[in-house]
Amino acid sequence: MQFGRTYEEFTVGDVYKHWPGKTVTEYDDHLFCLLTMNHHPLHMDTNYAENTTDFGKNVVVGNYIYSLLLGMSVPDVSGKAIANLEIESLRHVAPTFHGDTIYGETTVLDKTPSKSKNDRGIVYVETKGYKQDGTLVCVFRRKVMVPTETYIKERGGEQPGRPQLKEQEK
């Protein structure tokens, strides 16, 4: 399985459809809220959500959906990244609810070689997340610094930190 891309492997206009999707559970949503100290009742309190909101049920916290999509994109986009440089924009377009399945895809918008180091470049991408029915729920754009093939070769190849298996004597 490919894990990320070098600068040379990105082509403007390419679309990467991330697989598999992720079905969001109440547990996932509540755990994320608790870990990030987001205790808004829209996400945590069923009674509140049912009786006082337009949705009539809990809404999954948007930053969890963004985080899922970012994670889904790693094997296709930033698995070899030197750095995530910027999240240019983040839009939550529609609500997500417990039981929805999130899918993502990323489009390469632009790429530019680094001005300061010739062994890397900047890739500009847009990731879209949508539910099982095709409803767009989240869109974000980011810039990622990725290595060139030369960078990878000079640092020991694809998995430079991976140890070798030692054979046991019988």
DSSP file with accessible surface (Angstrom, degrees, kcal/mol):
  #  RESIDUE AA STRUCTURE BP1 BP2  ACC     N-H-->O    O-->H-N    N-H-->O    O-->H-N    TCO  KAPPA ALPHA  PHI   PSI    X-CA   Y-CA   Z-CA
    1    1 A M              0   0  199      0, 0.0     2,-0.2     0, 0.0     0, 0.0   0.000 360.0 360.0 360.0 132.8    0.0    0.0    0.0
    2    2 A Q        -     0   0   85      1,-0.0     2,-0.5    74,-0.0     3,-0.1  -0.515 360.0-161.6 -71.0 140.1    1.3    3.4   -0.9
    3    3 A F        -     0   0  108      1,-0.2    73,-0.2    -2,-0.2    71,-0.0  -0.848  58.0 -36.0-127.6  93.6    1.6    5.7    2.1
    4    4 A G  S    S-     0   0    0     71,-3.7     2,-0.3    -2,-0.5    -1,-0.2  -0.175  71.4-101.6  83.5 179.5    1.8    9.4    0.9
    5    5 A R        -     0   0   38     72,-0.7    75,-0.2    -3,-0.1     2,-0.2  -0.971  16.9-120.9-140.3 153.1    3.4   10.7   -2.2
    6    6 A T    >>  -     0   0    4     -2,-0.3     3,-1.4   140,-0.1     4,-0.5  -0.481  43.1 -99.2 -84.0 166.9    6.6   12.5   -3.2
    7    7 A Y  G >4 S+     0   0   30    140,-2.9     3,-1.4     1,-0.3   141,-0.2   0.886 123.4  56.1 -53.9 -41.2    6.4   15.9   -4.8
    8    8 A E  G 34 S+     0   0   82      1,-0.3    -1,-0.3   139,-0.2   140,-0.1   0.753  99.5  61.2 -66.6 -23.4    6.8   14.4   -8.3
    9    9 A E  G <4 S+     0   0   73     -3,-1.4     2,-0.4     2,-0.0    -1,-0.3   0.563  85.1  91.0 -83.7  -8.3    3.9   12.1   -7.8
   10   10 A F    <<  -     0   0    1     -3,-1.4     2,-0.4    -4,-0.5    67,-0.0  -0.743  54.9-172.0 -89.2 135.8    1.3   14.9   -7.4
   11   11 A T    >   -     0   0   77     -2,-0.4     3,-2.3    99,-0.0    97,-0.3  -0.997  31.0-111.8-126.7 128.0   -0.5   16.1  -10.5
   12   12 A V  T 3  S+     0   0   76     -2,-0.4    97,-0.2     1,-0.3     3,-0.1  -0.334 105.1  26.8 -57.7 132.0   -2.7   19.2  -10.4
   13   13 A G  T 3  S+     0   0   47     95,-3.0    -1,-0.3     1,-0.4    96,-0.1   0.145  86.5 134.6  99.0 -18.0   -6.3   18.1  -11.0
   14   14 A D    <   -     0   0   64     -3,-2.3    94,-2.5    93,-0.1     2,-0.4  -0.347  41.8-152.3 -62.9 145.6   -5.9   14.6   -9.6
   15   15 A V  E     -A  107   0A  70     92,-0.2     2,-0.6    -3,-0.1    92,-0.2  -0.990   3.7-159.4-122.9 127.0   -8.6   13.4   -7.2
   16   16 A Y  E     -A  106   0A  17     90,-3.1    90,-2.5    -2,-0.4     2,-0.8  -0.934   6.7-153.2-107.5 119.3   -7.9   10.8   -4.5
   17   17 A K  E     -A  105   0A 139     -2,-0.6    88,-0.2    88,-0.2     2,-0.2  -0.845  20.2-137.8 -94.2 111.4  -11.0    9.0   -3.2
   18   18 A H  E     -A  104   0A   5     86,-2.0    86,-0.6    -2,-0.8    55,-0.1  -0.505  23.7-127.6 -76.6 137.2  -10.1    8.0    0.3
   19   19 A W  E     +     0   0A 202     53,-0.2     2,-0.1    -2,-0.2    84,-0.0  -0.991  68.0  28.1-140.6 141.1  -11.2    4.5    1.4
   20   20 A P  E    S-     0   0A  85      0, 0.0    84,-0.1     0, 0.0    -1,-0.0   0.601  72.1-138.0 -86.6 176.7  -12.7    3.1    3.6
   21   21 A G  E     -     0   0A  24     -2,-0.1     2,-0.4    82,-0.1    82,-0.2  -0.192  15.8-126.3 -80.0-179.8  -15.3    5.4    5.1
   22   22 A K  E     -A  102   0A  67     80,-2.0    80,-3.0    -2,-0.0     2,-0.5  -0.982   6.0-142.9-137.1 123.3  -16.0    5.7    8.8
   23   23 A T  E     -A  101   0A  68     -2,-0.4     2,-0.5    78,-0.3    78,-0.3  -0.756  25.2-134.3 -83.4 125.7  -19.4    5.3   10.5
   24   24 A V        -     0   0    0     76,-3.1    75,-3.8    -2,-0.5     2,-0.2  -0.710  22.3-164.1 -86.6 124.2  -19.6    7.8   13.4
   25   25 A T     >  -     0   0   56     -2,-0.5     4,-2.1    73,-0.2     5,-0.2  -0.626  33.3-113.6-101.7 164.7  -20.9    6.4   16.6
   26   26 A E  H  > S+     0   0   94     -2,-0.2     4,-2.9     1,-0.2     5,-0.3   0.904 119.5  55.0 -60.1 -40.6  -22.2    8.2   19.7
   27   27 A Y  H  > S+     0   0  160      1,-0.2     4,-3.0     2,-0.2     5,-0.3   0.932 106.4  50.2 -59.2 -47.1  -19.1    6.9   21.6
   28   28 A D  H  > S+     0   0   31      2,-0.2     4,-2.4     1,-0.2    -1,-0.2   0.937 113.7  45.6 -54.9 -49.5  -16.7    8.3   19.0
   29   29 A D  H  X S+     0   0    0     -4,-2.1     4,-2.5     1,-0.2    -2,-0.2   0.940 115.2  45.2 -63.2 -47.9  -18.4   11.7   19.2
   30   30 A H  H  X S+     0   0   38     -4,-2.9     4,-2.8     2,-0.2     5,-0.2   0.906 112.4  51.5 -66.6 -40.2  -18.6   11.8   23.0
   31   31 A L  H  X S+     0   0   65     -4,-3.0     4,-3.0    -5,-0.3     5,-0.2   0.940 111.0  47.8 -61.9 -45.4  -15.0   10.6   23.4
   32   32 A F  H  X S+     0   0   41     -4,-2.4     4,-2.0    -5,-0.3     6,-0.2   0.933 112.4  49.9 -60.7 -44.5  -13.7   13.3   21.1
   33   33 A C  H  <>S+     0   0    0     -4,-2.5     5,-2.4     1,-0.2     4,-0.5   0.929 113.5  45.6 -59.4 -45.1  -15.8   15.9   22.9
   34   34 A L  H ><5S+     0   0   97     -4,-2.8     3,-0.9     1,-0.2    -2,-0.2   0.915 111.8  51.0 -67.2 -41.4  -14.4   14.8   26.3
   35   35 A L  H 3<5S+     0   0  129     -4,-3.0    -1,-0.2     1,-0.2    -2,-0.2   0.840 118.0  38.8 -64.6 -32.1  -10.8   14.6   25.0
   36   36 A T  T 3<5S-     0   0   74     -4,-2.0    -1,-0.2    -5,-0.2    -2,-0.2   0.338 109.9-120.4-101.4   5.6  -11.0   18.1   23.7
   37   37 A M  T < 5 +     0   0  148     -3,-0.9     2,-1.0    -4,-0.5    -3,-0.2   0.777  61.4 147.5  60.9  31.0  -13.1   19.5   26.5
   38   38 A N      < +     0   0   49     -5,-2.4    -1,-0.2    -6,-0.2    -2,-0.1  -0.822  13.2 166.7 -96.0  98.6  -16.0   20.5   24.2
   39   39 A H        +     0   0  110     -2,-1.0    -1,-0.1    -3,-0.1     5,-0.1   0.046  13.4 150.2-104.3  25.6  -18.9   20.0   26.5
   40   40 A H    >>  -     0   0   87      1,-0.2     3,-1.7     3,-0.1     4,-1.4  -0.362  50.1-132.5 -60.6 132.0  -21.5   21.9   24.4
   41   41 A P  H 3> S+     0   0   44      0, 0.0     4,-2.2     0, 0.0     8,-0.4   0.757 100.8  73.0 -63.1 -21.2  -24.9   20.2   25.1
   42   42 A L  H 34 S+     0   0   32      1,-0.2    17,-1.5     2,-0.2    -2,-0.1   0.858 111.6  29.8 -58.0 -31.3  -25.7   20.0   21.3
   43   43 A H  H <4 S+     0   0   20     -3,-1.7    -1,-0.2    15,-0.2    18,-0.1   0.735 132.7  30.7 -97.7 -27.2  -23.1   17.2   21.2
   44   44 A M  H  < S+     0   0   50     -4,-1.4     2,-0.6     1,-0.2    -2,-0.2   0.656 104.3  66.0-111.6 -19.7  -23.4   15.7   24.7
   45   45 A D     X  -     0   0   70     -4,-2.2     4,-2.6    -5,-0.2     5,-0.2  -0.882  50.5-172.2-119.8 103.5  -27.0   16.1   26.0
   46   46 A T  H  > S+     0   0   54     -2,-0.6     4,-3.0     1,-0.2     5,-0.3   0.904  88.4  52.9 -61.4 -42.7  -29.7   14.2   24.1
   47   47 A N  H  > S+     0   0  103      1,-0.2     4,-2.2     2,-0.2    -1,-0.2   0.934 111.3  46.5 -59.3 -47.2  -32.5   15.9   26.0
   48   48 A Y  H  > S+     0   0   80      1,-0.2     4,-2.3     2,-0.2     5,-0.3   0.946 114.5  47.0 -58.4 -50.7  -31.2   19.3   25.2
   49   49 A A  H  X S+     0   0    0     -4,-2.6     4,-1.0    -8,-0.4     7,-0.7   0.899 114.6  46.5 -62.1 -41.2  -30.7   18.4   21.5
   50   50 A E  H  < S+     0   0  109     -4,-3.0    -1,-0.2    -5,-0.2    -2,-0.2   0.862 123.0  32.4 -68.9 -35.3  -34.1   16.8   21.2
   51   51 A N  H  < S+     0   0  111     -4,-2.2    -2,-0.2    -5,-0.3    -1,-0.2   0.621 127.1  29.0-103.1 -14.7  -36.1   19.6   22.9
   52   52 A T  H  < S+     0   0   89     -4,-2.3     2,-0.3    -5,-0.2    -3,-0.2   0.426 100.5  76.6-130.1   2.2  -34.3   22.9   22.1
   53   53 A T  S  < S-     0   0   29     -4,-1.0     3,-0.4    -5,-0.3     5,-0.0  -0.788  73.7-124.6-116.7 161.2  -32.5   22.6   18.8
   54   54 A D  S    S+     0   0  170     -2,-0.3    -1,-0.1     1,-0.2    -5,-0.0   0.733 110.3  58.0 -67.6 -23.4  -33.6   22.7   15.1
   55   55 A F  S    S-     0   0   94      2,-0.1    -1,-0.2    -6,-0.1    -5,-0.1   0.759  90.6-145.7 -81.8 -28.7  -32.0   19.3   14.6
   56   56 A G  S    S+     0   0   34     -7,-0.7     2,-0.3    -3,-0.4    -6,-0.2   0.595  73.9  52.0  73.0   8.8  -34.0   17.4   17.2
   57   57 A K  S    S-     0   0  106     -8,-0.3    -2,-0.1    -9,-0.0    -1,-0.1  -0.971 101.0 -66.9-163.0 166.6  -31.0   15.2   18.0
   58   58 A N        -     0   0    9     -2,-0.3    40,-0.5   -15,-0.1     2,-0.4  -0.334  43.2-143.6 -62.3 141.2  -27.3   15.4   18.8
   59   59 A V        -     0   0   13    -17,-1.5    38,-0.2    38,-0.1     2,-0.2  -0.889  21.9-114.5-104.3 134.4  -25.0   16.8   16.2
   60   60 A V        -     0   0    4     36,-3.2    36,-0.4    -2,-0.4     5,-0.1  -0.483  42.3 -98.9 -66.9 135.1  -21.5   15.3   15.8
   61   61 A V    >>  -     0   0    5     -2,-0.2     4,-1.2     1,-0.1     3,-1.1  -0.338  29.3-134.0 -60.0 131.1  -18.9   17.9   16.7
   62   62 A G  H 3> S+     0   0   20      1,-0.3     4,-2.5     2,-0.2     5,-0.2   0.821 100.3  60.2 -60.2 -35.7  -17.5   19.4   13.5
   63   63 A N  H 3> S+     0   0   83      1,-0.2     4,-2.2     2,-0.2    -1,-0.3   0.776 100.5  56.4 -69.8 -21.2  -13.9   19.2   14.4
   64   64 A Y  H <> S+     0   0   26     -3,-1.1     4,-2.7     2,-0.2    -1,-0.2   0.928 107.7  48.1 -69.5 -41.9  -14.2   15.4   14.8
   65   65 A I  H  X S+     0   0    4     -4,-1.2     4,-2.4     2,-0.2    -2,-0.2   0.938 112.3  48.9 -63.1 -44.9  -15.4   15.2   11.2
   66   66 A Y  H  X S+     0   0   36     -4,-2.5     4,-2.7     1,-0.2    -1,-0.2   0.941 111.6  49.8 -58.0 -45.6  -12.6   17.4   10.1
   67   67 A S  H  X S+     0   0   48     -4,-2.2     4,-2.6     1,-0.2    -2,-0.2   0.889 109.4  51.4 -63.4 -40.3  -10.1   15.2   12.0
   68   68 A L  H  X S+     0   0   30     -4,-2.7     4,-2.8     2,-0.2    -1,-0.2   0.938 112.0  46.5 -59.3 -47.7  -11.5   12.1   10.4
   69   69 A L  H  X S+     0   0    0     -4,-2.4     4,-1.6     2,-0.2    -2,-0.2   0.900 111.2  51.2 -64.6 -40.9  -11.2   13.5    6.9
   70   70 A L  H  X S+     0   0   40     -4,-2.7     4,-0.7     1,-0.2     3,-0.3   0.949 113.0  46.4 -60.2 -46.1   -7.7   14.7    7.6
   71   71 A G  H >< S+     0   0   42     -4,-2.6     3,-1.0     1,-0.2    -2,-0.2   0.903 108.7  54.8 -62.9 -42.1   -6.7   11.2    8.9
   72   72 A M  H 3< S+     0   0   30     -4,-2.8     4,-0.3     1,-0.2    -1,-0.2   0.828 106.7  53.3 -59.8 -30.7   -8.4    9.5    5.9
   73   73 A S  H >X>S+     0   0    0     -4,-1.6     4,-3.0    -3,-0.3     3,-0.6   0.639  83.9  88.8 -82.4 -12.7   -6.3   11.7    3.5
   74   74 A V  I <<>S+     0   0   40     -3,-1.0     5,-1.9    -4,-0.7     6,-0.2   0.917  85.4  49.6 -56.7 -49.9   -2.9   10.7    5.1
   75   75 A P  I 345S+     0   0   33      0, 0.0   -71,-3.7     0, 0.0    -1,-0.2   0.852 122.3  34.9 -60.5 -29.5   -2.2    7.6    2.9
   76   76 A D  I <45S+     0   0   40     -3,-0.6    -2,-0.2    -4,-0.3    -3,-0.1   0.771 135.4  12.2 -92.0 -30.2   -3.0    9.5   -0.3
   77   77 A V  I  <5S+     0   0    0     -4,-3.0   -72,-0.7   -73,-0.1     3,-0.3   0.815 129.5  19.8-116.1 -60.8   -1.7   13.0    0.6
   78   78 A S  I > <S+     0   0   13     -5,-0.5     3,-1.4     1,-0.2    -4,-0.2   0.251  77.9 111.1-112.6  17.3    0.5   13.6    3.6
   79   79 A G  T 3 <S+     0   0   20     -5,-1.9   -75,-0.2    -6,-0.3    -1,-0.2   0.767  95.1  32.9 -62.0 -25.7    1.9   10.2    4.5
   80   80 A K  T 3  S+     0   0   30     -3,-0.3    -1,-0.3   -75,-0.2    -2,-0.1   0.291  92.9 142.2-107.3   7.4    5.4   11.3    3.5
   81   81 A A    <   -     0   0   32     -3,-1.4    65,-0.3    65,-0.1     3,-0.1  -0.108  44.2-158.8 -57.2 143.0    4.9   15.0    4.5
   82   82 A I  S    S-     0   0   53     63,-2.8     2,-0.3     1,-0.4    64,-0.2   0.815  79.3 -16.3 -81.9 -37.6    7.7   17.0    6.0
   83   83 A A  E     -B  145   0A  38     62,-1.5    62,-3.1    -3,-0.0     2,-0.7  -0.962  53.8-124.3-165.1 144.6    5.1   19.4    7.5
   84   84 A N  E     -B  144   0A  87     -2,-0.3    60,-0.2    60,-0.2     3,-0.1  -0.887  35.0-176.1 -84.8 120.5    1.5   20.5    7.3
   85   85 A L  E     -     0   0A  85     58,-2.3     2,-0.3    -2,-0.7    59,-0.2   0.822  51.6  -3.1 -92.7 -35.5    2.0   24.2    6.7
   86   86 A E  E     -B  143   0A  84     57,-1.5    57,-2.3     3,-0.0     2,-0.7  -0.971  39.8-147.4-162.0 137.0   -1.4   25.7    6.7
   87   87 A I  E     -B  142   0A  68     -2,-0.3    55,-0.3    55,-0.2     3,-0.1  -0.958  26.7-174.7-100.9 105.6   -5.1   25.0    6.9
   88   88 A E  E     -     0   0A  82     53,-1.9     2,-0.3    -2,-0.7    54,-0.2   0.890  61.6  -2.4 -73.4 -40.8   -6.3   27.8    4.7
   89   89 A S  E     -B  141   0A  43     52,-1.3    52,-1.7    -3,-0.1     2,-0.3  -0.994  53.6-169.1-151.1 153.4  -10.0   27.3    5.2
   90   90 A L  E     -B  140   0A  63     -2,-0.3     2,-0.4    50,-0.2    50,-0.2  -0.948  11.5-178.9-146.0 120.4  -12.4   25.0    6.9
   91   91 A R  E     -B  139   0A 137     48,-3.1    48,-2.3    -2,-0.3     2,-0.7  -0.990  19.8-154.3-126.1 130.6  -16.1   24.9    6.3
   92   92 A H  E     +B  138   0A  92     -2,-0.4    46,-0.3    46,-0.2    45,-0.1  -0.913  20.9 176.5 -98.1 111.3  -18.7   22.8    8.0
   93   93 A V        +     0   0   70     44,-1.7    44,-0.2    -2,-0.7    45,-0.2   0.829  59.0   4.8 -91.3 -37.7  -21.5   22.7    5.3
   94   94 A A  S    S-     0   0   28     43,-1.0    -1,-0.3    41,-0.1     2,-0.0  -0.982  82.4 -93.6-147.0 156.7  -24.1   20.3    6.8
   95   95 A P        -     0   0   41      0, 0.0     2,-0.4     0, 0.0   -34,-0.1  -0.326  28.1-148.8 -73.6 154.8  -24.6   18.5   10.1
   96   96 A T        -     0   0    5    -36,-0.4   -36,-3.2    41,-0.1     2,-0.3  -0.954  14.2-161.3-119.8 142.6  -23.5   14.9   10.8
   97   97 A F    >   -     0   0   27     -2,-0.4     3,-2.4   -38,-0.2   -73,-0.2  -0.806  35.0 -77.9-122.8 161.4  -25.4   12.7   13.1
   98   98 A H  T 3  S+     0   0   55    -40,-0.5   -73,-0.2    -2,-0.3     3,-0.1  -0.340 119.7  30.0 -56.3 133.7  -24.6    9.5   15.0
   99   99 A G  T 3  S+     0   0   48    -75,-3.8    -1,-0.3     1,-0.4     2,-0.1   0.207  88.3 126.7  97.4 -14.8  -24.8    6.6   12.6
  100  100 A D    <   -     0   0   17     -3,-2.4   -76,-3.1   -76,-0.2     2,-0.5  -0.486  54.7-136.7 -72.1 147.8  -23.7    8.6    9.5
  101  101 A T  E     -A   23   0A  21    -78,-0.3    31,-0.6    -2,-0.1     2,-0.4  -0.926  15.6-147.5-107.9 129.3  -20.8    7.2    7.5
  102  102 A I  E     -AC  22 131A   0    -80,-3.0   -80,-2.0    -2,-0.5     2,-0.3  -0.814  15.9-178.4-101.1 133.8  -18.2    9.8    6.3
  103  103 A Y  E     - C   0 130A  63     27,-2.7    27,-2.4    -2,-0.4     2,-0.3  -0.897   8.9-160.5-123.0 155.9  -16.3    9.4    3.1
  104  104 A G  E     -AC  18 129A   0    -86,-0.6   -86,-2.0    -2,-0.3     2,-0.3  -0.955  13.6-176.5-139.3 157.0  -13.6   11.8    1.8
  105  105 A E  E     -AC  17 128A  40     23,-2.0    23,-2.9    -2,-0.3     2,-0.4  -0.984  12.4-150.9-149.6 148.4  -11.8   12.8   -1.4
  106  106 A T  E     -AC  16 127A   0    -90,-2.5   -90,-3.1    -2,-0.3     2,-0.4  -0.977   3.0-157.5-125.6 135.2   -9.0   15.2   -2.0
  107  107 A T  E     -AC  15 126A  31     19,-2.8    19,-2.2    -2,-0.4     2,-0.7  -0.915  20.6-128.6-110.0 134.1   -8.3   17.3   -5.2
  108  108 A V  E     + C   0 125A   1    -94,-2.5   -95,-3.0    -2,-0.4    17,-0.2  -0.730  29.6 176.0 -80.7 116.1   -4.8   18.6   -5.9
  109  109 A L  E     -     0   0A  50     15,-2.7     2,-0.3    -2,-0.7    16,-0.2   0.808  58.8 -20.8 -91.2 -35.3   -5.2   22.3   -6.6
  110  110 A D  E     - C   0 124A  82     14,-1.7    14,-3.0   -99,-0.1    -1,-0.3  -0.979  49.9-156.2-165.8 162.1   -1.6   23.4   -7.1
  111  111 A K  E     - C   0 123A  51     -2,-0.3    12,-0.2    12,-0.2   -99,-0.1  -0.975  10.6-178.5-150.1 140.2    2.0   22.5   -6.4
  112  112 A T  E     - C   0 122A  56     10,-2.6    10,-3.5    -2,-0.3     3,-0.1  -0.999  29.4-114.5-139.0 139.7    5.1   24.7   -6.3
  113  113 A P  E     - C   0 121A  87      0, 0.0     8,-0.3     0, 0.0     5,-0.1  -0.363  45.8 -93.6 -67.8 151.9    8.7   23.8   -5.6
  114  114 A S        -     0   0   23      6,-2.1     6,-0.1     3,-0.4     7,-0.0  -0.406  24.6-148.5 -63.4 141.8   10.2   25.1   -2.4
  115  115 A K  S    S+     0   0  208      1,-0.1    -1,-0.1    -3,-0.1     3,-0.1   0.710  95.4  37.2 -82.5 -21.2   12.0   28.5   -2.8
  116  116 A S  S    S+     0   0  107      1,-0.3     2,-0.4     0, 0.0    -1,-0.1   0.736 121.3  32.8-105.5 -24.4   14.6   27.7   -0.1
  117  117 A K    >   -     0   0  107      3,-0.1     3,-0.8     1,-0.1    -3,-0.4  -0.990  58.6-153.2-139.3 129.6   15.3   23.9   -0.5
  118  118 A N  T 3  S+     0   0  155     -2,-0.4    33,-0.1     1,-0.2    -1,-0.1   0.396  87.1  72.0 -84.5   5.7   15.3   21.9   -3.7
  119  119 A D  T 3  S+     0   0   17     31,-0.1    29,-2.3    29,-0.1     2,-0.3   0.166 101.1  36.9-104.8  20.3   14.5   18.6   -2.1
  120  120 A R  E <   - D   0 147A  30     -3,-0.8    -6,-2.1    27,-0.3     2,-0.3  -0.979  59.1-163.5-159.1 168.0   10.9   19.5   -1.3
  121  121 A G  E     -CD 113 146A   0     25,-2.5    25,-2.8    -2,-0.3     2,-0.5  -0.946  25.3-108.0-151.7 172.0    7.8   21.3   -2.6
  122  122 A I  E     -CD 112 145A  32    -10,-3.5   -10,-2.6    -2,-0.3     2,-0.5  -0.917  25.5-163.3-110.6 128.1    4.4   22.6   -1.4
  123  123 A V  E     -CD 111 144A   0     21,-3.0    21,-2.7    -2,-0.5     2,-0.5  -0.934   5.2-155.1-113.2 132.1    1.2   20.9   -2.5
  124  124 A Y  E     +CD 110 143A  37    -14,-3.0   -15,-2.7    -2,-0.5   -14,-1.7  -0.939  23.8 171.5-109.5 120.3   -2.1   22.7   -2.2
  125  125 A V  E     -CD 108 142A   0     17,-2.6    17,-2.2    -2,-0.5     2,-0.4  -0.893  28.4-145.7-131.7 158.8   -5.1   20.5   -1.8
  126  126 A E  E     -CD 107 141A  23    -19,-2.2   -19,-2.8    -2,-0.3     2,-0.4  -0.996  15.8-161.8-123.7 127.4   -8.8   20.6   -1.1
  127  127 A T  E     -CD 106 140A   0     13,-3.0    13,-2.3    -2,-0.4     2,-0.4  -0.916   4.1-166.5-110.8 133.8  -10.5   17.8    0.9
  128  128 A K  E     -CD 105 139A  77    -23,-2.9   -23,-2.0    -2,-0.4     2,-0.4  -0.956   2.4-160.3-118.8 138.7  -14.3   17.2    0.8
  129  129 A G  E     +CD 104 138A   0      9,-3.0     8,-3.0    -2,-0.4     9,-1.5  -0.941  13.8 175.9-117.6 141.4  -16.2   15.0    3.2
  130  130 A Y  E     -CD 103 136A  59    -27,-2.4   -27,-2.7    -2,-0.4     6,-0.2  -0.962  25.1-114.2-143.4 158.9  -19.6   13.7    2.5
  131  131 A K  E >   -C  102   0A  22      4,-2.3     3,-2.8    -2,-0.3   -29,-0.2  -0.320  45.1 -88.6 -86.9 174.2  -22.2   11.4    4.1
  132  132 A Q  T 3  S+     0   0   97    -31,-0.6   -30,-0.1     1,-0.3    -1,-0.1   0.739 127.9  53.2 -56.1 -24.4  -23.5    8.0    2.8
  133  133 A D  T 3  S-     0   0  105    -32,-0.1    -1,-0.3     2,-0.1    -2,-0.0   0.390 123.0-103.0 -93.8   4.6  -26.2    9.8    0.9
  134  134 A G    <   +     0   0   49     -3,-2.8     2,-0.3     1,-0.3    -2,-0.1   0.406  69.3 150.8  91.7  -1.7  -23.7   12.1   -0.9
  135  135 A T        -     0   0   51      1,-0.1    -4,-2.3    -5,-0.1    -1,-0.3  -0.490  48.2-125.3 -68.1 124.5  -24.5   15.2    1.2
  136  136 A L  E     + D   0 130A  60     -2,-0.3    -6,-0.3    -6,-0.2     3,-0.1  -0.535  38.3 166.1 -68.4 128.6  -21.4   17.4    1.5
  137  137 A V  E     +     0   0A   2     -8,-3.0   -44,-1.7     1,-0.4   -43,-1.0   0.656  57.4  17.3-117.8 -25.8  -20.6   18.0    5.2
  138  138 A C  E     -BD  92 129A   0     -9,-1.5    -9,-3.0   -46,-0.3     2,-0.4  -0.993  51.7-177.3-154.4 140.3  -17.1   19.5    5.4
  139  139 A V  E     +BD  91 128A   2    -48,-2.3   -48,-3.1    -2,-0.3     2,-0.3  -0.996  11.6 168.4-138.7 132.7  -14.6   21.2    3.0
  140  140 A F  E     -BD  90 127A   0    -13,-2.3   -13,-3.0    -2,-0.4     2,-0.4  -0.995  19.7-151.1-144.5 152.2  -11.1   22.3    3.9
  141  141 A R  E     +BD  89 126A  79    -52,-1.7   -53,-1.9    -2,-0.3   -52,-1.3  -0.956  22.8 170.4-119.2 140.0   -8.0   23.5    2.0
  142  142 A R  E     -BD  87 125A   1    -17,-2.2   -17,-2.6    -2,-0.4     2,-0.4  -0.967  29.6-131.2-146.7 161.2   -4.4   23.0    3.2
  143  143 A K  E     -BD  86 124A  68    -57,-2.3   -58,-2.3    -2,-0.3   -57,-1.5  -0.968  24.7-169.4-115.8 130.6   -0.8   23.3    2.1
  144  144 A V  E     -BD  84 123A   0    -21,-2.7   -21,-3.0    -2,-0.4     2,-0.6  -0.975  18.6-139.1-124.8 130.7    1.5   20.4    2.7
  145  145 A M  E     -BD  83 122A  33    -62,-3.1   -63,-2.8    -2,-0.4   -62,-1.5  -0.814  31.8-178.1 -87.5 120.3    5.3   20.4    2.4
  146  146 A V  E     - D   0 121A   0    -25,-2.8   -25,-2.5    -2,-0.6   -65,-0.1  -0.889  23.5-112.1-121.3 153.1    6.3   17.1    0.8
  147  147 A P  E     - D   0 120A   0      0, 0.0  -140,-2.9     0, 0.0   -27,-0.3  -0.401  23.6-125.5 -79.6 157.5    9.6   15.6   -0.1
  148  148 A T     >  -     0   0   11    -29,-2.3     4,-1.8  -142,-0.2     5,-0.2  -0.453  35.6-100.0 -86.1 171.8   11.0   15.0   -3.5
  149  149 A E  H  > S+     0   0   84      1,-0.2     4,-2.5     2,-0.2     5,-0.2   0.881 125.5  57.7 -59.3 -37.0   12.3   11.6   -4.6
  150  150 A T  H  > S+     0   0   72      1,-0.2     4,-2.6     2,-0.2    -1,-0.2   0.918 103.0  52.6 -60.4 -43.9   15.8   12.8   -3.9
  151  151 A Y  H  > S+     0   0   45    -32,-0.2     4,-1.0     1,-0.2    -1,-0.2   0.929 110.5  47.8 -56.5 -48.1   14.9   13.7   -0.3
  152  152 A I  H ><>S+     0   0   24     -4,-1.8     5,-2.4     1,-0.2     3,-0.6   0.939 113.0  47.6 -61.4 -47.6   13.6   10.1    0.2
  153  153 A K  H ><5S+     0   0  152     -4,-2.5     3,-1.4     1,-0.2    -2,-0.2   0.909 109.7  52.7 -62.2 -42.3   16.6    8.5   -1.3
  154  154 A E  H 3<5S+     0   0  134     -4,-2.6    -1,-0.2     1,-0.3    -2,-0.2   0.723 109.3  50.6 -69.0 -19.0   19.1   10.6    0.7
  155  155 A R  T <<5S-     0   0  110     -4,-1.0    -1,-0.3    -3,-0.6    -2,-0.2   0.157 131.0 -81.4-108.0  16.9   17.4    9.7    4.0
  156  156 A G  T < 5S-     0   0   57     -3,-1.4     3,-0.4    -5,-0.1    -3,-0.2   0.653  70.7 -83.8 101.8  14.0   17.3    5.9    3.5
  157  157 A G  S   <S-     0   0   27     -5,-2.4    -2,-0.0     1,-0.2    -3,-0.0  -0.397  78.1 -27.9  92.5-163.6   14.3    5.1    1.3
  158  158 A E  S    S+     0   0  122      1,-0.3    -1,-0.2    -2,-0.1    -5,-0.0   0.814 137.2  21.0 -64.1 -39.2   10.7    4.6    2.0
  159  159 A Q    >   +     0   0  119     -3,-0.4     3,-1.6     1,-0.1    -1,-0.3  -0.499  68.9 163.1-132.0  67.9   10.8    3.3    5.6
  160  160 A P  T 3  S+     0   0   83      0, 0.0    -1,-0.1     0, 0.0    -2,-0.1   0.762  75.5  48.4 -64.5 -24.9   14.2    4.5    6.9
  161  161 A G  T 3  S+     0   0   73      2,-0.1    -5,-0.0     0, 0.0    -2,-0.0   0.459  82.1 114.3 -94.6   2.1   13.3    3.9   10.6
  162  162 A R    <   -     0   0  163     -3,-1.6    -3,-0.1     1,-0.1     2,-0.0  -0.579  63.3-133.1 -79.2 125.5   11.9    0.4   10.2
  163  163 A P        -     0   0  109      0, 0.0     2,-0.3     0, 0.0    -2,-0.1  -0.344  18.1-115.6 -74.0 157.5   14.0   -2.2   12.0
  164  164 A Q        -     0   0  165      1,-0.1     2,-0.2    -2,-0.0     0, 0.0  -0.720  31.1-107.0 -91.5 143.4   15.0   -5.5   10.3
  165  165 A L        -     0   0  145     -2,-0.3     2,-0.5     1,-0.1    -1,-0.1  -0.487  30.0-141.0 -68.4 130.1   13.7   -8.8   11.6
  166  166 A K        -     0   0  175     -2,-0.2     2,-0.3    -3,-0.0    -1,-0.1  -0.846  16.0-128.3 -94.6 128.2   16.4  -10.8   13.4
  167  167 A E        -     0   0  160     -2,-0.5     2,-0.3     1,-0.1    -1,-0.0  -0.561  21.1-130.9 -75.8 136.4   16.2  -14.5   12.7
  168  168 A Q        -     0   0  165     -2,-0.3     2,-0.2     1,-0.0    -1,-0.1  -0.661  18.0-118.7 -86.5 142.0   16.3  -16.6   15.8
  169  169 A E              0   0  194     -2,-0.3    -1,-0.0     1,-0.1     0, 0.0  -0.579 360.0 360.0 -76.2 144.7   18.6  -19.6   16.1
  170  170 A K              0   0  256     -2,-0.2    -1,-0.1     0, 0.0     0, 0.0  -0.568 360.0 360.0 -94.9 360.0   16.9  -22.9   16.5
